[in-house]
Amino acid sequence: KHIVCVASSLQLIFSFFSPSTMFIARSLIASPKAAFTLQALRAASTANTAPHFKVLAKPHPLSPPAAHLSPDSTLGETSYKAVWSAEEVQQVKETHITPAGAADKVALFGINMVRAGFDIFSGYAFGPINEHKLLRRIIFLETVAGIPGMVAGSLRHLESLRKMRRDQGWIHTLLEEAENERMHLMCFTELKNPGKLFQAMAMMAQGIFWNVYFVAYLASPTLCHRFVGYLEEEAVKTYSKAIEAYDAGQLGSWQGKPAPALAKKYWFLSDDATMRDVLLAVRADESNHRDVNHTLASTQSRAASPFKETPFGSYQ
């Protein structure tokens, strides 16, 4: 017990030296030539494009050979032909989970407060929607949206190491979510390169949110997953409104604009795909994260993840 208490205390102390906080400190003292830029990150991401989480459903390297699986298996070639089908992206609906307890109510209240503040900060609450306002909102949102999965995944990773027991598949699911959100950012930054002020504000937001979410997840994983579930509900609403604005001809330069090359590669979009196809794909991703986090919030933390099963069982 003493060892576990000491380990948990050290994790809490280390939260103040999280990657985002140390990143801000290094950026403040680095020379201009060594300063981090989104161009460099985007170039690296484009050169090593991460596969979409939907095509990662394959057995662990230590699993038995899968030669007996049929061609229609989710581990087979068919899963690589498309990420989301035309029917799937059109069937995404806005949903809402009614709070069932104190933790749910706190999570929903937090999201409503964050949404109200962010609408004002991003200018989204003022005047009609346009592509410039929407892009600014999306880029800032995605710089923060990739944090919950990484924080939760790293904490469960540390717990698995500390307690010397398997995680039952949660870690992989959470890290997939974080990587998917990061790829959203990489795709949209091909349309606009934010300035230094915008990057500085993003770093500040990351430093604050990373540490707050770190402490919150140590206290209540259930509350945190419900919080992210409600956050993704709002994301689905945002992208649904963006699609409606596109169809109404309100997005100016985005109307008929070809999808970024990275987006076509990541979502397996057709050569003639447009920004509307990108918005549909991102909305489908967000609806997936919404449902996953609401499900995890209602799942016992020591139970097996319902999202990482292979024909050979959970391998984490």
C-alpha positions as CSV (number, residue, x, y, z in Angstrom):
1,K,0.0,0.0,0.0
2,H,2.8,2.4,0.8
3,I,4.4,1.8,-2.5
4,V,1.2,2.4,-4.4
5,C,0.6,5.7,-2.4
6,V,4.1,6.9,-3.2
7,A,3.8,6.0,-6.9
8,S,0.5,7.9,-7.1
9,S,1.9,10.9,-5.3
10,L,4.8,11.0,-7.7
11,Q,2.4,10.8,-10.7
12,L,0.6,13.8,-9.3
13,I,3.8,15.8,-8.8
14,F,5.0,14.9,-12.3
15,S,1.7,16.2,-13.7
16,F,3.1,19.7,-13.2
17,F,5.9,18.7,-15.6
18,S,3.7,17.2,-18.2
19,P,4.8,17.2,-21.8
20,S,2.7,20.2,-22.7
21,T,4.0,22.2,-19.7
22,M,7.7,21.3,-20.5
23,F,7.0,22.1,-24.2
24,I,5.8,25.6,-23.3
25,A,8.9,26.2,-21.2
26,R,11.3,25.0,-23.9
27,S,9.5,27.2,-26.4
28,L,10.0,30.2,-24.3
29,I,13.7,29.8,-24.0
30,A,14.4,28.4,-27.4
31,S,16.1,30.5,-30.1
32,P,13.9,31.7,-33.1
33,K,15.6,29.2,-35.4
34,A,14.9,26.3,-33.0
35,A,11.3,27.4,-32.4
36,F,8.6,24.7,-33.1
37,T,6.3,25.4,-36.0
38,L,3.1,23.8,-37.2
39,Q,4.7,23.6,-40.7
40,A,7.4,21.2,-39.4
41,L,4.8,19.1,-37.5
42,R,2.5,18.9,-40.5
43,A,5.4,18.0,-42.8
44,A,6.4,15.2,-40.5
45,S,2.9,14.0,-40.2
46,T,2.4,14.0,-44.0
47,A,5.6,12.0,-44.5
48,N,4.5,9.4,-42.0
49,T,0.7,9.4,-42.2
50,A,-0.9,7.5,-39.4
51,P,-3.6,5.0,-40.4
52,H,-7.2,5.7,-39.4
53,F,-8.2,3.8,-36.3
54,K,-10.9,2.0,-38.2
55,V,-8.3,0.1,-40.3
56,L,-6.2,-0.9,-37.3
57,A,-8.4,-3.8,-36.4
58,K,-5.8,-6.5,-36.8
59,P,-4.3,-9.1,-34.4
60,H,-1.5,-8.4,-32.1
61,P,2.0,-9.6,-33.4
62,L,2.1,-12.2,-30.7
63,S,-1.3,-13.6,-31.6
64,P,-1.6,-16.9,-33.5
65,P,-1.7,-16.8,-37.3
66,A,-4.9,-15.6,-38.8
67,A,-4.8,-17.7,-41.9
68,H,-8.1,-19.4,-41.0
69,L,-10.0,-16.0,-41.1
70,S,-12.5,-15.5,-43.9
71,P,-11.9,-12.7,-46.5
72,D,-14.9,-10.8,-45.0
73,S,-13.3,-10.6,-41.6
74,T,-12.7,-7.2,-40.1
75,L,-9.0,-8.2,-40.0
76,G,-9.0,-8.8,-43.8
77,E,-8.4,-6.7,-46.8
78,T,-12.0,-5.5,-47.0
79,S,-11.5,-3.1,-44.1
80,Y,-8.9,-1.2,-46.1
81,K,-11.1,-0.3,-49.0
82,A,-12.9,2.5,-47.2
83,V,-13.0,4.0,-43.7
84,W,-16.6,5.2,-43.6
85,S,-19.0,4.2,-46.3
86,A,-21.3,6.7,-48.0
87,E,-24.2,5.4,-46.0
88,E,-22.4,5.6,-42.6
89,V,-21.3,9.3,-43.0
90,Q,-24.9,10.2,-43.9
91,Q,-26.5,8.3,-41.0
92,V,-24.6,10.2,-38.3
93,K,-27.1,11.7,-35.9
94,E,-26.9,14.2,-33.0
95,T,-27.5,12.3,-29.8
96,H,-27.5,13.2,-26.1
97,I,-27.1,11.2,-23.0
98,T,-29.3,12.5,-20.1
99,P,-27.3,12.9,-16.9
100,A,-28.0,10.1,-14.5
101,G,-26.0,11.1,-11.5
102,A,-23.9,13.8,-9.9
103,A,-20.8,13.0,-12.0
104,D,-22.8,13.2,-15.2
105,K,-24.3,16.5,-14.2
106,V,-20.9,18.0,-13.3
107,A,-19.5,16.8,-16.6
108,L,-22.4,18.3,-18.6
109,F,-22.2,21.6,-16.6
110,G,-18.5,21.8,-17.4
111,I,-19.0,21.2,-21.1
112,N,-21.8,23.9,-21.2
113,M,-19.4,26.4,-19.6
114,V,-16.6,25.5,-21.9
115,R,-18.8,25.7,-25.0
116,A,-20.2,29.1,-24.0
117,G,-16.7,30.5,-23.4
118,F,-15.3,29.0,-26.5
119,D,-18.1,30.3,-28.7
120,I,-17.3,33.8,-27.6
121,F,-13.5,33.4,-27.8
122,S,-13.6,32.0,-31.3
123,G,-16.1,34.5,-32.6
124,Y,-18.5,31.6,-33.4
125,A,-21.3,33.1,-31.4
126,F,-21.3,36.4,-33.4
127,G,-22.8,36.7,-36.9
128,P,-23.3,34.1,-39.6
129,I,-20.9,31.2,-40.0
130,N,-18.2,31.3,-42.6
131,E,-15.1,29.2,-43.6
132,H,-12.7,31.5,-41.8
133,K,-14.5,31.5,-38.5
134,L,-15.1,27.7,-38.8
135,L,-11.5,26.9,-39.6
136,R,-10.2,29.0,-36.6
137,R,-12.7,27.2,-34.3
138,I,-11.8,23.7,-35.6
139,I,-8.0,24.2,-35.5
140,F,-8.1,25.5,-31.9
141,L,-10.6,22.8,-30.8
142,E,-8.5,20.0,-32.3
143,T,-5.3,21.2,-30.5
144,V,-7.1,20.4,-27.3
145,A,-9.3,17.4,-28.4
146,G,-6.3,15.1,-28.7
147,I,-5.4,15.5,-25.0
148,P,-8.0,13.4,-23.1
149,G,-7.2,10.1,-24.9
150,M,-3.4,10.6,-24.4
151,V,-3.8,11.5,-20.7
152,A,-6.2,8.7,-20.0
153,G,-4.1,6.2,-22.0
154,S,-0.8,7.2,-20.3
155,L,-2.4,7.0,-16.8
156,R,-3.8,3.6,-17.5
157,H,-0.4,2.6,-18.9
158,L,1.3,3.7,-15.7
159,E,-1.3,1.9,-13.6
160,S,-0.8,-1.3,-15.6
161,L,3.0,-1.1,-15.0
162,R,2.7,-0.1,-11.3
163,K,0.1,-2.8,-10.4
164,M,1.6,-5.3,-12.8
165,R,-1.7,-6.4,-14.4
166,R,-3.2,-6.2,-17.9
167,D,-5.3,-3.2,-18.9
168,Q,-7.9,-5.2,-20.8
169,G,-7.7,-3.2,-24.0
170,W,-8.5,0.4,-22.8
171,I,-5.0,1.8,-23.5
172,H,-5.1,1.1,-27.2
173,T,-8.6,2.5,-27.7
174,L,-7.7,5.7,-25.9
175,L,-4.5,6.2,-27.8
176,E,-6.3,5.6,-31.1
177,E,-8.7,8.4,-30.2
178,A,-5.8,10.8,-29.4
179,E,-4.1,10.0,-32.7
180,N,-7.3,10.4,-34.7
181,E,-7.9,13.9,-33.2
182,R,-4.3,14.9,-34.0
183,M,-4.8,13.8,-37.6
184,H,-7.9,16.0,-37.8
185,L,-5.7,18.9,-36.9
186,M,-3.0,18.0,-39.5
187,C,-5.6,17.9,-42.2
188,F,-7.2,21.2,-41.4
189,T,-3.8,23.0,-41.0
190,E,-3.2,22.2,-44.7
191,L,-5.8,24.9,-45.3
192,K,-4.3,27.5,-43.0
193,N,-1.1,28.0,-41.1
194,P,-2.0,29.7,-37.8
195,G,0.2,32.6,-36.6
196,K,2.5,32.8,-33.6
197,L,-0.2,34.4,-31.4
198,F,-2.6,31.6,-32.2
199,Q,0.1,28.9,-31.5
200,A,1.0,30.6,-28.2
201,M,-2.7,30.5,-27.1
202,A,-3.0,26.9,-28.1
203,M,0.1,26.0,-26.0
204,M,-1.4,27.8,-23.0
205,A,-4.7,26.0,-23.5
206,Q,-2.9,22.7,-23.7
207,G,-0.8,23.3,-20.6
208,I,-3.9,24.1,-18.6
209,F,-6.2,21.4,-19.9
210,W,-3.6,18.6,-19.8
211,N,-2.9,19.1,-16.1
212,V,-6.5,19.7,-15.1
213,Y,-7.6,16.6,-17.0
214,F,-4.7,14.6,-15.5
215,V,-5.8,15.4,-11.9
216,A,-9.4,14.8,-12.8
217,Y,-8.8,11.4,-14.3
218,L,-6.9,10.3,-11.2
219,A,-9.9,11.3,-9.2
220,S,-12.7,10.0,-11.4
221,P,-12.2,8.3,-14.8
222,T,-16.0,8.0,-15.0
223,L,-16.6,11.7,-14.9
224,C,-13.8,12.3,-17.4
225,H,-15.1,9.9,-20.0
226,R,-18.6,11.4,-19.6
227,F,-17.1,14.8,-20.0
228,V,-15.4,13.8,-23.3
229,G,-18.7,12.1,-24.4
230,Y,-20.5,15.4,-23.9
231,L,-17.6,17.2,-25.6
232,E,-17.9,15.0,-28.6
233,E,-21.7,15.6,-28.7
234,E,-20.9,19.3,-29.2
235,A,-18.3,18.4,-31.8
236,V,-20.9,16.5,-33.8
237,K,-23.2,19.5,-33.6
238,T,-20.4,21.8,-34.9
239,Y,-19.6,19.6,-37.9
240,S,-23.3,19.1,-38.6
241,K,-23.8,22.8,-38.7
242,A,-20.7,23.2,-40.9
243,I,-22.2,20.7,-43.4
244,E,-25.5,22.5,-43.4
245,A,-23.6,25.8,-44.0
246,Y,-21.7,24.2,-46.9
247,D,-24.9,23.0,-48.5
248,A,-26.4,26.5,-48.1
249,G,-23.4,28.0,-49.9
250,Q,-22.2,29.9,-46.8
251,L,-18.6,28.7,-46.7
252,G,-17.2,30.7,-49.6
253,S,-13.8,29.4,-50.7
254,W,-14.7,25.9,-49.3
255,Q,-17.5,25.5,-51.8
256,G,-16.3,22.8,-54.2
257,K,-12.8,23.0,-52.9
258,P,-10.8,19.8,-53.3
259,A,-10.1,17.9,-50.1
260,P,-6.5,18.2,-48.8
261,A,-4.2,15.5,-50.0
262,L,-3.6,14.2,-46.5
263,A,-7.3,13.9,-45.9
264,K,-7.8,11.9,-49.0
265,K,-5.0,9.5,-47.9
266,Y,-6.2,9.3,-44.3
267,W,-9.9,8.6,-44.9
268,F,-9.4,6.8,-48.3
269,L,-11.4,9.5,-50.0
270,S,-11.9,9.5,-53.8
271,D,-9.7,11.7,-56.0
272,D,-12.6,14.1,-56.6
273,A,-13.4,14.4,-52.9
274,T,-14.3,17.9,-51.7
275,M,-14.3,19.7,-48.3
276,R,-17.8,18.4,-47.7
277,D,-16.5,14.9,-47.8
278,V,-13.8,15.9,-45.2
279,L,-16.5,17.4,-42.9
280,L,-18.6,14.2,-43.2
281,A,-15.6,12.0,-42.4
282,V,-14.6,14.1,-39.4
283,R,-18.1,14.1,-38.1
284,A,-18.2,10.3,-38.3
285,D,-15.0,10.1,-36.3
286,E,-16.4,12.4,-33.6
287,S,-19.6,10.5,-33.3
288,N,-17.5,7.4,-32.8
289,H,-15.5,9.1,-30.0
290,R,-18.8,10.3,-28.5
291,D,-20.3,6.8,-28.3
292,V,-17.0,5.2,-27.2
293,N,-16.5,7.6,-24.3
294,H,-20.2,7.4,-23.1
295,T,-19.8,3.6,-23.2
296,L,-16.5,3.7,-21.2
297,A,-18.1,6.1,-18.7
298,S,-20.8,3.4,-18.0
299,T,-18.2,0.6,-17.8
300,Q,-16.3,-0.5,-14.7
301,S,-12.7,0.6,-15.1
302,R,-11.4,-2.9,-14.4
303,A,-13.8,-4.5,-17.0
304,A,-12.5,-5.4,-20.4
305,S,-12.9,-2.7,-23.0
306,P,-15.7,-3.5,-25.4
307,F,-13.8,-2.0,-28.3
308,K,-10.6,-3.9,-28.5
309,E,-11.4,-7.6,-29.0
310,T,-9.8,-9.7,-31.7
311,P,-10.7,-13.3,-32.6
312,F,-8.1,-14.3,-30.1
313,G,-9.4,-12.2,-27.2
314,S,-8.2,-9.0,-25.7
315,Y,-4.4,-8.8,-25.9
316,Q,-3.8,-6.0,-23.4
